[in-house]
């Protein structure tokens, strides 16, 4: 945008007076006392002319102008960001120990599974040996417990055999009772028969049929039969007592032995389960010790390049609460990301961005391109400044870009080519006496009729637009209401008034409709503004006591809403 300074002063009736010519004329044509009188009169006239010129100069205006041109416009948002690899892995150590060997250094290219460091494994190997010994001991205890179960089961079998023997004894005693009872019945019959025979012999003896000897034989036989009966009855009682003893104490003892053996079996089985648990615990301890042993060998988790190495050989690594970082490995430096911090006022524009370009200080002449991959909704509040992280994918086939570089980003929101554009300062300009002339009404006296007419011209243009939209039957509205005020933010589609320096050096109002803005210049889509015209951006009024420069405060400076810009500001 070409900017020109044009100073215009209009003083009607001012003539050019040359003091040197007047003095020469006096010397050649006037002599004596008249010369002094005429010289004094001339000096008075010179002083009077100077005062007249100064009095007219007090109302003269000086303007700062900008030429209306055609050119390209690009609406951008600028920001800064940091380059980083798409995938960065911090390789740590879960085991504690001393670094015994390093197999990778800065910028080393590594493969997944490649050994990059070794911790001293002597302590973990001793733990593995101890775990193996504990496992062998637990397995031996398990074998012993299983043997105890077999012994207990043999005891159960012996108790069951004793119970069966006791049952057989009880059955034998029952048979003896039955036999004794049968024998008692036989002897009872014999005793009854001997008693009947004895009674018969007693009757015959009294009748004198038999001799005393026969009676005595019968009596002896009867007593012998009674004695045998009593013996058989005693045997029956003894058999019953033996049966009861066998059924009571023998069976109870064998049952108790059986229950005791069964309890021993259960106890042995519990010991087996405990031994099995100890074996599993010993196996887990061995597995843990072997895992810890493998952790002493540090392997690369991904394919990539070592960005940083944080340990040296002989350094002690203590992995207590968190794993210490040994290496930082970037996966692929041909594809990188930029994490940009975008101000909350610009995040809405960035969502509409058509492209991203950036530069780095290492290669200031190179422009790199990227693509917005993600706009994170998590706000970042730093000292009450809210920003949002935007992730930008960047192709880096030559690997010129390095992790950690600071990038200067430019987000292209929109652009126009070969359009008529006007300076934004002209959109914010308003003559100093425009407000005074508009508020003076019919009774006010305008100090500059030409500028008052220019202001009215802008108002008439707005009034005609308003009448055309509202119809002829409506009441006449405020002619300025359809125009955005100079202090309003510059937005596409607004209708605004700009002031152009006319051929007579006076300010003239022009109505325009604006489009895209880059923060410095704005596209003119409609209006009677022509290429090459000079738009007024500010004015300077020279007074007798001081000079005053008038211009409207740009939006965002002095209370008006600011035009959206990037985190680092807009730039064309």
Secondary structure, 3 states (H helix, E strand, C coil): CCEEEEECCCCCCCCCCCHHHHHHHHHHHCCCHHHHHHHHHHHHHHHHHHHHHHHHHCCCEEEEEEECEEEEEEEEEEEEEEEEECCEEEEEECCCEEEEEECCCCCCEECCCCEEEEECCHHHHHHHHHHHHHHHHHHHHHHHHHHHHHHHHHHHHHHHHHHHHHHHHHHHHHHHHHHHHHHHHHHHHHHHHHHHHHHHHHHHHHHCCCCHHHHHHHHHHHHHHHHHHHHHHHHHHHHHHHHHHHHHHHHHHHHHHHHHHHHHHHHHHHHHHHHHHHHHHHHHHHHHHHHHHHHCEEECCCCEEEEEECCCCCCEECCCCCCEEEEEEECCCCEEEEEEEEECCCHHHHCCCCEEEEEECCEEEEEEEEEEEEEEEEEEEECCEEEEEEEEEEECCCCCCCCCCEEEEEEEEEEEEEEEEEEHHHHCCCCCCHHHHHHHCCCCCCCCHHHHHHHHHHHHHHHHHHHHHHCCCCCCCCCCCCCCCCCCCCCCCCEEEEEEECCCCCEEEEEEEEEEECCCEEEEEEECCCCCCEEEEEEEEECCCCEEEECCCCCCCCCCCCCCCCCCCCCC
